[in-house]
Amino acid sequence: MKLSQKEGAFTNPSFGNTYIPFRLPETPLPWIVANTSFCSERLARDHVSRAGSDPYLPMFRSSEVVRGRRVLRDRPLFPGYLFVRLSPYWREVASTRGVRSLIMAGEEPGLVSDSEIDRFASMTDADGYVLLPERPDISKFKRGQKVLASNGAFRGHEGLYQGLGPHGRVQVLLAMLGRKVRVAMDESDLVAA
């Protein structure tokens, strides 16, 4: 939806060119947050953009192993959420395809300042992906160190510590059934061998 400004008011052609008073502040309008349907962040971004609003969906690249091959996947930095520049017709964003609801602060939408959005934008690379800082491995074990599972399903198995994996769990290489298997476990379930 395209909005046009005339004498401090906006017109909306879909409502018969009625004038809705709205004063623009001197500073840029803040952002609101839309909660999207499951795995529909890109769909919501596209439809919000077609409706005339200004969406921002920060994305990052994730490296994964799929069927033995390492692939790069594009992932939303905030799964299930989309930032949208505030406009006089912010209520229409809630009924846009792919949007489940807006994050509200009482009767008004919750606001996100430009400085927060700029912080993510400043962390992007040339392709527009947010570059996440490397997560330090603060484990008590060193990569390649022999460890012994003291609790859990692998209790009594010896393996090699591989480092910190996704979701805060550690990766251990165990020898099982004649082959080496990478297993994710809690660090508290391990002791030095």
C-alpha positions as CSV (number, residue, x, y, z in Angstrom):
1,M,0.0,0.0,0.0
2,K,1.4,3.4,-1.0
3,L,0.8,6.3,1.3
4,S,0.9,9.9,0.2
5,Q,1.3,12.9,2.4
6,K,-0.8,16.0,2.0
7,E,-0.9,18.8,4.5
8,G,0.1,16.8,7.6
9,A,-2.2,13.9,6.7
10,F,-1.8,10.6,4.8
11,T,-4.2,9.3,2.2
12,N,-4.8,5.6,1.7
13,P,-6.3,4.8,-1.7
14,S,-7.9,1.6,-0.4
15,F,-10.0,3.6,2.0
16,G,-11.4,6.0,-0.6
17,N,-8.7,8.7,-0.2
18,T,-9.8,9.6,3.3
19,Y,-7.4,11.8,5.2
20,I,-6.0,10.5,8.4
21,P,-4.2,13.1,10.5
22,F,-0.7,12.0,11.4
23,R,2.2,14.2,12.3
24,L,5.7,12.9,11.4
25,P,8.3,13.4,14.0
26,E,11.5,15.2,13.1
27,T,13.6,12.1,13.8
28,P,13.2,8.9,11.8
29,L,10.3,6.7,12.8
30,P,11.1,3.8,15.2
31,W,10.6,0.2,14.4
32,I,8.0,-2.3,15.5
33,V,8.3,-6.1,15.8
34,A,6.0,-8.5,14.0
35,N,5.7,-12.1,15.2
36,T,5.7,-14.3,12.1
37,S,4.1,-17.6,11.4
38,F,6.3,-20.7,11.8
39,C,9.2,-20.5,9.3
40,S,7.5,-17.6,7.4
41,E,9.9,-14.8,8.1
42,R,10.8,-14.3,4.4
43,L,7.2,-14.6,3.3
44,A,6.2,-12.0,5.8
45,R,9.0,-9.7,4.8
46,D,8.0,-9.9,1.1
47,H,4.3,-9.3,1.8
48,V,5.0,-6.4,4.2
49,S,7.2,-4.8,1.6
50,R,4.5,-5.2,-1.1
51,A,2.0,-3.6,1.3
52,G,4.2,-0.5,1.3
53,S,6.0,-0.8,4.7
54,D,9.7,-1.0,5.3
55,P,10.7,-4.4,6.7
56,Y,14.1,-5.5,8.0
57,L,14.9,-9.2,8.5
58,P,18.5,-9.7,9.7
59,M,19.9,-12.9,8.4
60,F,23.1,-14.9,9.1
61,R,24.8,-17.8,7.3
62,S,25.1,-21.1,9.2
63,S,27.4,-23.9,8.2
64,E,25.9,-27.4,8.5
65,V,26.7,-30.9,7.5
66,V,24.0,-32.5,5.4
67,R,24.5,-36.0,4.1
68,G,28.2,-35.8,4.6
69,R,28.6,-32.4,2.8
70,R,29.1,-29.0,4.4
71,V,26.5,-26.5,3.2
72,L,25.7,-22.9,4.0
73,R,22.1,-22.1,5.1
74,D,20.6,-18.6,5.4
75,R,18.9,-18.3,8.8
76,P,17.0,-15.4,10.4
77,L,18.9,-13.9,13.3
78,F,15.6,-13.8,15.3
79,P,13.5,-16.8,14.1
80,G,9.8,-15.9,14.2
81,Y,10.3,-12.1,14.2
82,L,10.5,-9.3,11.6
83,F,11.2,-5.6,12.2
84,V,9.0,-3.2,10.4
85,R,9.4,0.6,10.2
86,L,6.4,2.3,12.0
87,S,3.9,3.9,9.8
88,P,0.4,5.5,10.2
89,Y,-1.1,2.2,9.1
90,W,0.9,-0.1,11.5
91,R,-2.3,-2.1,12.3
92,E,-2.5,-3.4,8.7
93,V,0.9,-5.1,9.2
94,A,-0.8,-7.5,11.7
95,S,-3.1,-8.8,9.0
96,T,-0.4,-9.2,6.4
97,R,0.3,-12.7,5.1
98,G,2.9,-14.5,7.1
99,V,2.5,-12.2,10.2
100,R,0.9,-13.8,13.2
101,S,0.7,-10.7,15.5
102,L,2.6,-7.5,16.5
103,I,4.5,-7.3,19.8
104,M,2.5,-4.8,21.8
105,A,3.1,-2.5,24.7
106,G,-0.5,-2.1,26.0
107,E,-2.6,-0.6,23.2
108,E,0.4,0.6,21.1
109,P,3.1,-1.5,19.4
110,G,6.3,-2.0,21.2
111,L,9.0,0.2,19.7
112,V,12.6,-0.6,18.8
113,S,15.0,2.3,18.3
114,D,17.0,3.0,15.2
115,S,20.2,2.5,17.2
116,E,19.3,-1.1,17.9
117,I,18.6,-1.8,14.2
118,D,21.8,0.1,13.2
119,R,23.8,-2.1,15.5
120,F,22.7,-5.2,13.5
121,A,23.2,-3.4,10.2
122,S,26.7,-2.4,11.2
123,M,27.6,-6.1,11.7
124,T,26.6,-7.1,8.1
125,D,29.0,-8.2,5.4
126,A,29.0,-7.1,1.8
127,D,26.3,-9.7,1.0
128,G,24.0,-8.3,3.7
129,Y,24.4,-11.2,6.3
130,V,25.1,-10.5,9.9
131,L,28.5,-11.6,10.9
132,L,28.3,-13.2,14.3
133,P,31.3,-13.1,16.6
134,E,33.0,-16.4,17.3
135,R,31.8,-18.1,20.4
136,P,34.7,-18.8,22.7
137,D,35.2,-22.4,23.9
138,I,35.4,-22.0,27.6
139,S,35.4,-25.7,28.3
140,K,37.6,-27.3,30.9
141,F,38.8,-29.7,28.2
142,K,41.1,-29.2,25.3
143,R,40.3,-30.3,21.7
144,G,41.6,-33.8,21.2
145,Q,41.8,-34.6,24.9
146,K,40.6,-38.1,26.1
147,V,37.4,-37.9,28.1
148,L,35.2,-40.4,29.9
149,A,31.4,-40.2,30.0
150,S,30.5,-40.4,33.7
151,N,26.7,-40.0,33.4
152,G,24.0,-40.5,30.8
153,A,23.4,-43.0,28.1
154,F,27.1,-43.2,27.2
155,R,28.3,-43.8,30.7
156,G,31.6,-45.6,30.7
157,H,32.5,-44.8,27.1
158,E,35.8,-43.1,26.4
159,G,36.1,-40.6,23.6
160,L,37.9,-37.5,22.3
161,Y,36.7,-34.0,23.1
162,Q,35.9,-32.1,19.9
163,G,34.8,-28.7,21.2
164,L,31.6,-26.8,21.8
165,G,28.7,-27.6,19.5
166,P,25.5,-25.9,18.8
167,H,23.0,-25.2,21.7
168,G,25.8,-25.1,24.3
169,R,26.5,-28.8,24.3
170,V,30.0,-30.3,23.8
171,Q,30.9,-32.6,20.9
172,V,32.7,-35.9,21.8
173,L,34.0,-38.5,19.3
174,L,33.2,-41.9,20.6
175,A,34.3,-45.3,19.3
176,M,31.2,-47.4,19.0
177,L,30.4,-50.5,17.0
178,G,33.7,-50.4,15.1
179,R,33.4,-46.8,14.0
180,K,33.7,-43.3,15.4
181,V,30.5,-41.4,16.1
182,R,30.2,-37.7,17.0
183,V,27.9,-37.2,20.0
184,A,26.5,-34.1,21.7
185,M,26.4,-34.2,25.5
186,D,26.4,-32.0,28.5
187,E,29.9,-31.1,29.7
188,S,28.9,-32.0,33.3
189,D,28.6,-35.7,32.1
190,L,32.3,-35.8,31.2
191,V,35.5,-36.3,33.2
192,A,39.1,-36.4,32.0
193,A,40.2,-39.9,31.2
